[in-house]
Amino acid sequence: MKTFYWLAVPAAVIAAPVHAQDLDRRSDIVVTASGVPQDVDTTGQAVTIIDRETIEQRQTVALSDLLQTTPGVTVTRNGGLGTVTAVRIRGAEGDQTLTLIDGVRVNDPSSPGGGFDFANLLTASIERVEVLRGPNSVPWGSQAIGGVVNVITQRPTEQLRARGNVEYGDMDTLFASGGISGSSGIVSGSLTGGYLRTDGISAFDRGTERDGYRQYGASGRVEVAFAPNVRLDLRGYWADSRTDLDGFPPPNFAFADTREYSTAQELYGYAGLNADFLDGRFRNVLAFQIADIDRDNYDRDGGPDTQFLSRGRSERYTYKGDLQATDQIRLVVGAEHENTRFFDGTDRFSRGVSSAWGEVILTPIADLAVTGGVRHDDDDAFGGRTTFAANAAYTLPTGTTLRASYAEGFKAPTLYQLYAPFYGTLTLDPETAKSWDAGIEQRLIGDQLVASATYFNRRTRNQIDFDARTFTYSNIGRAKAEGVEIGLAMRPVERFTVSASYSHIDSENRSAGFVGNDLARRPEDSVSVSADYRFPFGLALGATVLAVGDSFDNAANTVRLDGYTLTNLRAELPLNDRLSLYGRVENVFDADYRVVANYGTIGRAAFGGLRVKLD
């Protein structure tokens, strides 16, 4: 595989290619970098934007499948659709990725590491995704050590719009989704829904029993404009999922086919009151957010009772103020209080944290933006923590943009790590990270070619791991990661786009007993290339190739995971202005690979469907 990468990277740089929408990103507004709407060219942080057009073009069902083609992102899944899915950014742990859905933090307070499981995050309702690479705790708080994935569902529109699709394919897979949006008077709204059913594959890679998956999901948004400067914003997201599992049955307690399954009900809500003053220069948001996650595990051979359950819930009360003081000075301040709790069927645990943060965004001269920020968190369990961040972006007349950032991140101990009977440790400190990066982006040929390169370096301390010597959680982990992310996007002609990314991530375990080892399930190298062409008569053809290098499955680096290459082909044919047929073949060459030892992966699979749009 090493030889492949030394050949592939120069070829990608010469020929083209992260996402084709980067060709138009000068008009993009992002919210993930500073917590408020900001032109992407005025932030020094590395952000990748995925829009609805890309989701439909790639015919993506699970968002994680699209995320793994973005720079600096590694995805692992324990079997087929619906099984545990971790998204790691720049070599960080999966539970060090902060995930937002419509502004709501959705990381699970009932899981041991507090991470968000991407297994059930489907694309039916998603309009846009922003992936910020690197720590970003100033606007977002705990968990943002590796980065932030900000998911935005379909927004209300002025005109009535509707869309829908239904597809069927291998493994008896049926996926259907639809959405509608519009406005009437002072009220505007949107509603989306989706359904997925599949027989799946065996989670155990040598098993013969298929492990299926099913999900119902919906999201909705309502905006009420009481006055030109006062608006009520309501958002909701719901998913009900069921996943068949394999486990470790007696008497051997070895991994094997079982009749176990799990269920998950996720409900996320947001209610915000927006008020603008000083002719719109002073924007204020007062909001309440809630995340409620219920999980249950069952074994059909063990009786009807729940084998395991968890109930996680978080409630946040927030204020955010955004003042454009002068043309050169923008001030952002925020305050929030969060209550989290979880129930494991026997014990209940809870805690609260109060936070305040502020940022200054300066544009001292044209095309130069400098941002600095500070945040303080006061936690019931571990006390106070202050973090800092700064970044800058400068665009030259040549179409060259220079970026640099420094950021600190932290991850508070989870309720499980603090309070779990026998295992919890009340004296834990937060995990902390310090990171810096520097990058360059060049636009050429009238913005038909965009090339970028970023170097990053992050060191993580006080990482919380389970200490086998004491059988408790302790701050015994350390890690470092550095690497390079290269992205290109090219549109040589109007109907042809090519995009690609290359990531080299050198992640090293610095914990006692493992110093110098690679962090588990972090391949050093990955390359993604996508190309799409639409003929004058409407037919669109596309392909994506993802090549991932070798990695190890364990901290001792004794179990190797071989690298692999996946090729997906797709096509779409419009029947008229509203209807189109589409189809795709995933893993065209039926690659047999593993991203987690002993867990199966999906082989060659074909799907076809019908899409409708009404504007």
HELIX and SHEET records of a PDB file:
HELIX    1   1 LYS A    2  ALA A   15  1                                  14    
HELIX    2   2 ALA A   20  SER A   27  5                                   8    
HELIX    3   3 VAL A   40  THR A   42  5                                   3    
HELIX    4   4 ARG A   52  ARG A   58  1                                   7    
HELIX    5   5 LEU A   63  LEU A   67  1                                   5    
HELIX    6   6 GLY A   94  GLN A   96  5                                   3    
HELIX    7   7 PHE A  118  ASN A  120  5                                   3    
HELIX    8   8 SER A  137  TRP A  140  1                                   4    
HELIX    9   9 LEU A  415  TYR A  419  1                                   5    
SHEET    1   A 2 ILE A  29  VAL A  30  0                                        
SHEET    2   A 2 GLN A  38  ASP A  39 -1                                        
SHEET    1   B 5 ALA A  46  ASP A  51  0                                        
SHEET    2   B 5 ILE A 126  ARG A 133 -1                                        
SHEET    3   B 5 GLY A 147  THR A 153 -1                                        
SHEET    4   B 5 THR A  97  ILE A 101  1                                        
SHEET    5   B 5 VAL A 104  ARG A 105 -1                                        
SHEET    1   C 2 VAL A  73  ARG A  77  0                                        
SHEET    2   C 2 THR A  85  ILE A  89 -1                                        
SHEET    1   D23 ARG A 161  GLY A 169  0                                        
SHEET    2   D23 THR A 173  SER A 184 -1                                        
SHEET    3   D23 VAL A 187  ILE A 201 -1                                        
SHEET    4   D23 ASP A 211  ALA A 227 -1                                        
SHEET    5   D23 VAL A 230  GLY A 247 -1                                        
SHEET    6   D23 ALA A 256  PHE A 277 -1                                        
SHEET    7   D23 PHE A 282  ASP A 299 -1                                        
SHEET    8   D23 PHE A 308  GLN A 324 -1                                        
SHEET    9   D23 ILE A 329  PHE A 343 -1                                        
SHEET   10   D23 ARG A 348  LEU A 362 -1                                        
SHEET   11   D23 LEU A 368  ASP A 379 -1                                        
SHEET   12   D23 GLY A 383  THR A 395 -1                                        
SHEET   13   D23 THR A 400  LYS A 411 -1                                        
SHEET   14   D23 GLU A 431  LEU A 444 -1                                        
SHEET   15   D23 LEU A 449  ASP A 467 -1                                        
SHEET   16   D23 THR A 472  VAL A 493 -1                                        
SHEET   17   D23 PHE A 496  ASN A 509 -1                                        
SHEET   18   D23 ASP A 525  ARG A 534 -1                                        
SHEET   19   D23 ALA A 540  VAL A 548 -1                                        
SHEET   20   D23 TYR A 564  PRO A 574 -1                                        
SHEET   21   D23 LEU A 579  GLU A 586 -1                                        
SHEET   22   D23 ALA A 605  LEU A 614 -1                                        
SHEET   23   D23 ARG A 161  GLY A 169 -1                                        
SHEET    1   E 2 SER A 551  PHE A 552  0                                        
SHEET    2   E 2 ARG A 560  LEU A 561 -1                                        
END                                                                             
